[in-house]
Amino acid sequence: MITLSTADINTWIASLLWPLTRILGLISAAPVFGNRSVPTTVKMALGVLLAMIIAPTVPAIPAADPMSYAGLLILAQEMLIGLAMGFTIRVVFAAVEMAGEISSLTMGLGFATFFDPNTQGRSSAISQFLALIATLAFLSVNGHLVLLSALAESFSTLPVSGLPVSGGGFKHVADWGARIFSAGMQLALPIVAALLITNVALGILTRAAPQLNLFGIGFPITLGIGFLVIVMTLPYMGTPLQRLFLQGIESARQFPRSWAARETRPPSAPVAPPQVLPKF
């Protein structure tokens, strides 16, 4: 006769619940997986399926009741880890959307905004167009599969633990968040440079012929040149987007590693005395 104790049942529940929490955190924050157009039932089914596949390979989990105070802290910690890993990939798409916003404002197309269901706000037409291009590029290079591979690898580099975590991993995510502004400006730089030259040329033309109506001819010219530059730069956007995707996935992998390095560091490690340069 098979007998099961409460400890055995709690261990089985925890071995599936805690990995599932990290997986659902990544799915809810990562692009493509966390899109609002994807039904919640599909997200839950995908999370449970991944948890059933990954759970047998997870290292030994702490012996804690999932409904106890320690178990709830582990649950919250796993959710934060999954959200942070998904956020690192979301930063890449935020940089692309920022490039679209900068391009729209420079072209004078900032008034053409639409409701974005992902952010529950309004974004420009160019921003949504570039976001769709980035999504197709992300799927074409199998970025979603590499992201799931990094998620499965995170359970080995940063196992489920009851120890309190430090802020080293979150600092890594915050530093990576600065990539939004630099990458967004770099992607929008061709359009900004072309329209800057166009505005300088229009200024010289208006100075030479004051009878021309700058507001009448300036908007169609800047708008047309902006669309022309977008069409010309689209074939070359694959390389920078692929580089951003690789950097984002590598950042998602480095996040658990940096956190695990902070955890495994001895608390009383000796600190080397500062070296003093000799005076001459």
N, C-alpha and C positions, 0 to 999 in steps of 0.2 A: 504494500500500500504506500502510495506517494503522499508524503506530508510536506506541507509548505508552511513556513513560518512568516511572520509579518516582516522580518528583516529581508527574507528572500523576495517577497513581493515588492517591497520598497526599492530593493536593488534593481529589479527588472524595470520598474517604472522610471527610476532615475536614469538608468542606462539609455533609455529612449527619450525621456523628457528633456534632459539637459542638452544633448546634441541637437534635438529638434528645435530648441529655443534659439540656439546660435544660427541654425540654418534658416529659420523663419525670420530672424533679424536681418540677415543678409538679403533674403528674398524681398522683404518689405522695403529695403533702402536701395538696393541695386537697380540700375536701369534695366529695361526690358522685362525683368522678372517682377519688379514692383510697379509696373505701369498700372494706372487706375482702370484701364480698359480690360485688364486681365481679371476675371472673376476671382473672388476670394476663395471659392471652393477649389479652383484650379491651383491657387497658390498653396492652400493647405494640403491638397493631395500631393503636390510636388514636394513639399517639405517633409511630409510623412514618408514618402517613397525614398527620398534621399537619406532620411534618418535611419530607415530600416536597412539601407545599404551600408551606411557609414558606421552605424552603432557597433557592429561586431568588431570593427577594426580600431575602435577608440581605446586608448590605454585605460588602466584601472581608474575607476572613478572613486571619489571620496565616499566613505561609508556614513552617509547622512540621510535622514528622513527628508524626502522631497517637500513635505508640508511643514517642516520645522523652520525655525528662524535661519539656521545655517543653510538649509536647502533653498529657501527663498532668496537668500543673498547670492547663492551660486546661480540661481535662475536669472536674477537681474544682471549678474556679471556676464553670463553667456549671451543675454540679449544685447548688452552694450557692445560686446565683441563683434557680434554679427552686424549690428548697425554700423559700427565703425568701419568694418571691411566693405560693406556695401556703399558707404559714403565716399570712400576713396575712389571708387569707380564713378560715382555720381558726379564727382568734381570734374572729371573729363567732359561730361556732357554739359555741365554748367559753364565750363570754359567755352565750349562751342556756342552755347546760347548767348553768352556774353559777347562773343565775336559778332553774332547776328544783331544784337542790340546796338553795338557800336557802329556797325555798317549801316543799319537803318537810320540812326540819328545823323550820320554823316551824309547820307543820301537825301535826307529830308523826307524819309518815309516813316518817321517815328509815329505818325498819326494812324498808320495802318496796323492796328493791334487787334488781336483775337484772344478769346478766352482759352487759357491753357488748363486743361483738366488735371495735369500732373502737379502743377504748383498752385492751383486754385487762384490764379491771378491772370493778368494780361501780359502777353508777349507779342513782339512784332512778327510780321509775316516772314521776314528774312531769318529771324531767330528760329522759328518753327521749321522753316525749310532746311536750314543747316542741321537742326536737331534730327530731322528725319534722315538726312544724308549720313550723319554720324551713327544713327541706329542701324541703318543698312550696312555700313562699313563694319560696325561692331559684330554683327551677325555673320558677315561674309568672311571675316578672319577667325571665326569660331571663338570670339572673345568670351561668350557666355559659357562655353565648355571649359576654357582655361580658368575662368573665375570659379567654377565649381570644383575644379581640380585644386585651386589654391585654398578653397574652403575645406576640402577633405584633408589637405596637408596641414592646415592650421591646428587640427586636433592632435597632431604629433608634435608640432613646435610649441604649441600652447595648450596643454591638456586641460581637461576639466578639473578644476582645483577649488578647494575651499579657502585657500589663502587669499587675503585681500590684495588686490592689484594696485600698482602704483600708477602714476600719471604719465609714465614714459611713453606708452602707446598712444595716449590721447594727444600728447605733444607732437608725436609723429604725424598724426592725422591733421592737427592744426597747421603744422608746417606745410603739409601737402596741400591744404586748402588755399594757401597763397598762390598756388599754381593756376587758380581760376583767372586771376588778373593778368598774369604774364602770358599764359597760353592764349587767352581770349584776345589780347592785344596783338600777339604775333599772328594769329589767324586773320584778324581784321586789318592788318597792316597794309596789304596790297590795295585794298579798297580805300583806306584812309589816305594813303600816299597819292593814289590816282585822283581822288576828289580834291585833295589839297592843291595839286597842280592845276586842276580844273578851276578851282575858285580863284587862284592867283591869275590865271589867264582871263577869267571873266572880269576880275578887278582891273586888269590892264586894259581890256577892251572897253569897259565902261569909262575908264579915264580918258581913253582916246576918242570915244564917241559918246558924250554925255546924253545924247538924245535917245540912246537905247534904254529900254525898260529892263533893268536887271532882274526884277522880280518876275517879269513875264517870260524871259528866256532862260533865266538861271535854273529854275526848278526842273524844266524838262531836260536840260542838258545834264545836270548832275544826276538826275534819276536814270537817264539813258546810259551814261557812262558807268554808273554804279552797277546796273544790270549787266553791262558788257564785261566789266571786270570780273563779276561773279561767274559769268559763263566761261571766261577765259581761265579762271583759277580753279574751277571745279575739277578738271582732270588731274590737277597737281595736289589736290587736298588729301589724296589717299596716303601719301607718305607721312605727313605730319600727324594725321589722325591715327595711323597705325602706331607711330612712335608714342603718342599720348596714351593709347590703350595699353601698350607694353609697360609704360611707366606707371600707369594706374594699377595694373595687376601686380607689378613688382612691388609697388607701395603697399598693396593689400597683403602681400606675402611678408613684407618686412615688418608690418605692424605687429603680428603675433610674435615674430622673432625678437623684436626689440623689447616687447613686453616680457617675454620669457627670460630674456637676458637680465632684465631688471629684477625679476623674481628670484632667479637662481644665484644672484650675486650674494656672497657671504655678508651678513649684516655687520660683522666686525672685521672686515677686510682692512689690512694695514694700508695706510695712505703714505705714499712716498713723499719725503720732504722736498720742498721746492728747491730747485737748483739755483744757486747764486752764481752769476757770471763773474769771473775775476776782474778786478779793476786794474787798469794799466796806468 
